[in-house]
Amino acid sequence: MIQPNPDRPAKPYAGQNIHFIGAGGCGMSGLAEFVLMEGGQVSGSDMKSSSATDRLVGLGATISIGHAPESIPAGASLVVYSAAVKPENPERIEAERRGIPALKYAQFLGRLMTLRQGIAVSGTHGKSTTTSMVSYVLTQAGLDPSFVIGAEVPQLGGGSHVGRGPHLVVEACEYDRSFLNYSPCAAAVLNVEEDHLDYYRDLREIRRAFGDFAARLAPDGLLVINARDLGRRGIERRAACAIQKFGIGERWDWHAENLESDHGRFAFDVYRDGEFYVSVKLALAGRHNVLNALAAMALCTWAGAPRETVADALGAFTGALRRMEILGQAGGVTVVDDYAHHPTEISATLKAVRERFEPKRLWVVFQPHQHSRTRFFLKDFARALKVADKIVVPDIYFVRDSEKERQAVRSQDLVAEIQALGADALHIEEFDSIRRHLVESLGPGDVLMTMGAGDVWRLAAPILADLGGRRAPADAKRESQ
């Protein structure tokens, strides 16, 4: 069994009481568990109980439901709050009144990273899947990593874990320059595109932020970077550590050749430094996951995982929740859910779904996330979505935007752009109306995708239930007789 790093202090949080506002969140619950395992006491609050809060209580934490000043215990030495917690939150106000130091989630995660060998996965998209891949591979290799992922991963028992091994694997988000709180030993930059333009001015500023992130890597560490990313040279110049590039079809440090697709799931040969390394066959669909797997392989090899174990584990990995997740089948219809909320993600996912399921018709319910993002990417969203046969767009999921942004663009504007490209799209405001429309319209052989970073996934269960209870059409009855 791998022992903890002997150079770090034993139980560094012993005697400290740390309070977590939003303790039930995927990442936050992982940080709270980390503190408990490192000898600290944990209190916290959330708006509702969940399996995450129940688990924390079982580990010895005190969790309050609802936010109130009295939830912060008298002996609290630090308050940690999630990105969703606003300054007017009563517990944040109370912490300031008492003079208790308060840190954002990313700031505290950066502190925890100093207790392990940090492995950080960054990029505009693919972070959750690749972070999950790395965590799963290292777990299968017996290295028992700690990890904090922005998604639930069934094969890992959740989205966070405190391991006995030397590594802490984290998903490193660029929004609010959160990833600049981390100083990892190894990191990946999967891709860099325009996003979060409510925070960043333009792509040049985004690339500068990724360069700043690369500069934070340890000099004896490793930066793994997408060889085809147009901004990689500016990012590479900022790193003082070794750099390895990955890609498909050319002689990069890590590259894939001889790709063969079986309903969108790729088998391929991996070459390292020009020499054959290992063959891999992925369970996940999509060419984009070949790139994610190459990045994961480079990081896991650096961390000490044997090549055959890496290949076998990548082949067995079935993904994170809300990443092309099959939610069920009913009435001959397959319902799939995905978190994609950027045009590049949408395009890659829809292509993978067509290859994987070969649907009679591909239906997409796309819930735009943020008015500002919808406005910035209006035409790009339309081009990405038009490949579906039927597109339904509910109202935009409102988060972080100003009222001015809210008034600047509507879902109807996106539908008009899609229709102008000759695609079949309509706006239906309410989920209940969408459900009724789909249950009346879907047929055997169709695939329905719920897609977006909001709560569009909630549609799936009632639609599946309705489809399962739907009477067969008269033509279908006649054919069965």
N, C-alpha and C positions, 0 to 999 in steps of 0.2 A: 504493500500500500504506500502511495506517495505521501510523504510527510509535509506539513506546512514549511514554508521558507524559514530557515533557522535565523536568518538575519533580521527578520522583522520582530517587533516586540510582541510578547504573548498577551492576548486579551487587551488590545489597546484601548477599548472603550469601557473597560471595567470601571465601575463607579460612576459612569455618566448616564444621565437620563435624557434621551433624545425624543422629541415629539414630532410626529409626521402628520402634516395636514394633507389629507387626500391619501391616507395610508393604504386604501384598497386598490389603488392603481397598479397596473402590471409592474412598472418599474419601481414605484415607490415601495410596494410591499417587498420587493427584492432587497432594497436598501435597508428597510426595517429588519428583515430577517438577517441580513449581513451583520447589523449592529448587535442583534441578540446572540449570534454565533460568536461574535468577537468580545463577548462579556459585558455588553451594555444592557441598560434597561430601556424599554421602548413603550411610549404611549403614542396615541394617535387618534385621528378622527376621519370619518368619511360620511357622505350623505346617506349611504345605505350599507347594510351588511352584505357580505359576499363570501365566496369560498376563500378569497385572499385574506379578508379580515378574520374569518374563522380560523384560518391556519395560523395567523399571527397570535391570536388569543391562545390557541393550543400550545404555542411556543413560549408563552409567558408574557405577551404584550397586553397592555390595557388599551382597548379601542372603544371610543365613544361614537355613537351614531348621531350625526348632526354636528354642526360647528357651533361651539360656544366658548366664551373665554375661560370658563371653569374646567374645560377639558384639558388645559395645559396644567400639569401637576406643579406643585410648589417648587420641587427640586429640579425642574427642567433646566438643562445647561445649554441646549441648542434646539432650534425649531427648523425643520426642513419642510418645504412646501413644493407642491407640484406646479407645473407651468399653468395649469388651469385655475389655480387659486389666485384670486384678485387681491389687490392691496386693501380693499374694503372688507375682506374676510375678517370676522370678529376675532379669530385666533391670531391672525397676523397683527391686528391692532393691539391685542392684549400682549403679545410678545414684545412689541415695540414699547408699550407702556411700562412693562416690567424690565426693560433693558436686556432681554434675552436675545443673543445673536440669532439671526435667521439666514438660512442659505436656500438658494434654489436647488431643485433636484440635481441638475447637472453639476453645480458647484460641489455638492456633497459627494456625488459619485466620483468626481475628480479626486477628492480626498481619499476615498476608499481604494482607488486605483493605485495609490502609493503603497498599499499593503500587499499587492500582488504584482505579477508581471502582466501588465495591461495589454490586451489585444482589442483594437477598436476598428469597427467597420463603418466607413463613411461613404457617402455618395447620394446623388439625388434620388435614386431608386435602387431597390434590391437589398437595402440594408438589413431588413428583418430576416429575409430568407437566408442571406449569407451569414449573418451572425448566428442564426439557428443552425446552419450547416456546420460552422466551426465548432459551436458548443456540442453538437451531437457527435461529431467525429472525435473530438477530444475525450468525450465521455466514453465512447465505444473503445477508444484506445487505452482506457484505464487511467487517464490523467486527471479525472475528477475535477474539472474546472468549475470555478464560480462563473456565473453569467447573469447579465441583465439585458433582456430582449424586449423590444416594444411590441411583442405579440405573444400569444399563448402558443406553446408548441407541445402537442400531446405526447410525442415520443420523449420529451424531456420532463414531463410532469408539470408543465407550466412555462412561464416566461422568465423565471429567475431561480437561482439555486446558489447556495453557499457550499462550495466544495473544499476538500482537503488539499487539493493540488495547488500548484504555484500560479495558475493563470486566472485572470478575470477578463472575460470576453464581454464587450459592451457594444451596443448599437450607438453610433456617434452621429447625432443630428446636427445639421448646420444651422437650423433656424435659431435666431437670436444669438448666433455664434456660440451655441451651447458647447460644441465639441472643443472649443478653445479652453475649456476647464480641464481637459484631459491631457495627461503626459504619458502616452502609451509606449511600450517597448516595441510593439509591432502594430501596423495599421494597414488597411486597404482603402483606396479611393476607387470606387467602382465606376463612377461616371460623374460628370459635372455638367449640369444644364441649368437653364433659367428655372427658378422656382422661388417661392417665398418672396415674391416681388412686392409684398406689403412691408417687407423688412429691408431687403437689399435693393439698391438702386438699379443695378443691371448685372449682366453676366460677368463683366469684368470685376465687379466688386465681389461677386460670389467666388470667382476663381482666386481672388486675393485671400479670401477667408480660408479656402482650402489650402492655399500655400502657407498661411499662418498655422494651420493645423499640422501640416507636414513638418514645419519647423519645430514643433513641440516633441517630435519623436526622439527617443534616446539615441545618441550617436552610434551605439553598438546594436541598434535595433534594425528593423526592416520596414520599408514602405513598399507595398504591393499596389500597382497602379495599372489601370486599363490602357493598353498600348495605343488604342485608337482614339482616346479622348483628346479632343482638339486643344485643350488647355493644359495637358499633362506636363509640357516642358516648363511652364512657369511654376507649376507645383513642385516638380522634381528639383528645380534649382534651389528651393527653400529647404530641402531635407538634407541633413548632415549624415544620414545613415545610409546603409545599403539599399538599393532599389531593384526590384524585380518587376518586369512587365508581363502582362498576360493578354492573350488574344486568341483568335481563331484563324488558322490557315497560314500564318507566317511564322518565321523562326524567332519568336520572342523567348524570354526566359522560361515562361510556361505557355505552351500553346497546344491547341487541340487540332487534330487532323482526323481524316477518315470518318466524318460524321455520318451516321445512319439513323434515320428516324423511324420509330415504330409508333404510329399514331401520335406523333409529336414528342415522344420521349426518346431522347438521343443516347446512342452509344457512340463512344469516340475513344481515340488513343491520345494520351497525354505525353507530350515531349518536354523534357526539362533540359535547358541549355543545349538543345539540338539533338539530344539522345532520347530514345524511347524510354518512358518512365513506367507507365501503367495504363491499363485499359479501364474505362468506366462506363457503366450503363445506368443512367439516371431513372428514378421513378417519377420525378417531376417532369412535366411537359414544358416545352418552350426552349428555343435556341438561346434565349437570354439566360436561362439557368445553366447552360454550358459555361458561360462567362462567370456566373456566380460561383460555380463549382471550381473553376480554375483558381479564382481568388482564394476560396476557402482552402483548397489544396496547398497553395503556397504558404498560407498562414499556419496551417496545421503541421506541415512539414517543418517549418521554422520552430514550432512548439515541441517537436520531438515525436510526432505520430508516425508510425511505419507506413510505407506507401501502400501496401496491400490493405491494411486496416482503413486507411483513408479512402481508398477506392471502394471497398466493401460498404463502408458506412455511408458514403455519398450515394451509393446505389440503393441503399435501404431507406434513406431519408425521405419521408413522405410530406414534409412541409409544415408551415405554420398555419394557424387558423386565419381565415380571411385572405389567404393567398391561393387563388384558384381552388378553393375548398368545395368539394362536392357535398352539398347539404342534404340531398335526397333525391329520390325518383318516385313519381306518382303519375298514373294515367299516361305512361309512356313519355313523360317529360322529365328531363334531368335539370335540376336546379343547382347552380354553381355560384359561389360568392367570392368577390375579390375586393381588396382594399384600394385598387388602383385609382388615383385621383390626379395624375399628371398625364398629358397626352402620350408621351413615350411609353409609359406603363400600360395605358389603355390599349395602344396599338399592339404591343408585344403580347399582352394577355389575350386579346381577341384572336390574334393569329394562332396562338397556342391552343386555345379552346376549339377553334375550327379543326385543327390538326388532330387534337386528342379525341374529340367526340363525333366529328363529321356529322353535324346536325342537319336535319331537314331544313329547319329555319333557326337562325340564331337571334334570340331576343335579348335585348339589354335594357335594364332599368338603371340608368346612370344618374346618380345624385351628385350634382356639382358641389364641391366643398369650398366655401368662401366665395363671396361676391368678387373680391379683388382678383383671385386666381381665375375665376370664370371670365372676367373682363380681359385680363392679360392674355389668356389662351383661347379666346372664343373660337377663332378660326381653326386653331390646332386641334381643339376638342372635336370640332365638327368633322375634320378630315380623319381623325382617329376613329370616331364612332360610326362613320358612314359605311364601314365594311360590314356592319351588322345588318340583318334583314329587317328587323323592327327595333326601333329605339323609343323608349318612353323616358321622359325627363320630368321628375317631380320638382318642387321648389328647391332653390339653392339652400344648402345647409349653412346656416348663419353662425359664424364663429370668428371672433377677433376683429371683424370689419367695423368701420364706422357707419353711421347712418347714411352718410354721403355715398359711400361705396354701395350700400344696400340699394340705394335708389338708382345707381348708375347702370345696373345690368340686371336682367331677369332671366329665368329659365326659358321664357318664350323667345328671347333673343338667340339663345343657343339652338333651339328647335328651328328657328327660321334659317340659321346658317346651315344646319344639316339638310333641311329641305331644299335649300338652294343648290346643294350638291347632288340632288336627285334621290336622296335617301328617304325612307319612310320613317318619319319621326313625329311625335306629338307630345305636348305638355299636358300632364294630368297632375293637378296640385296635390291632392291628398292620397295617402297610402291606401286607404280603404277603397277609393275609386280605382286606383291602379290595380289593386288585387282583383276587384270584380272584372275589370277589363281583361286582365290576363287569363283569369280562369275561364272566361267566355271564349278567348281567342286561341289559347295554346292548344297544340295538337300532338299526337304521338310522333316521336322522332325529333321534337323541338328541344332546344337547350335554352334555358332562361338564365341569364347572368344578372345578379344584383351587384352593382359596382359603385364604389365611392368610399371616402373616408368617414362619412357620417353614419347614420343609423339605418341606411337602406337595407341592411341585412335582415332587419326585423320583418320584412315582407315575406321572407322565404317560408317560415313555418306555417303561417295561415294559408299561403298559396298551395303548399304541399298537402295540407289537410283538406282544402277544398277540392284539389285535383283528385285526391284519393277517394273522396266521397262523391265525385261527379258521375252522373249516369253516362254510360257509353252512348255515343251518337247512334242514331238509327242505322246508318250505313255499316258501322262497325258490328252492330248486333246481327245484321243480315249476313255479314261475311263469316261470323263465327258459327252460324247455324248449318 
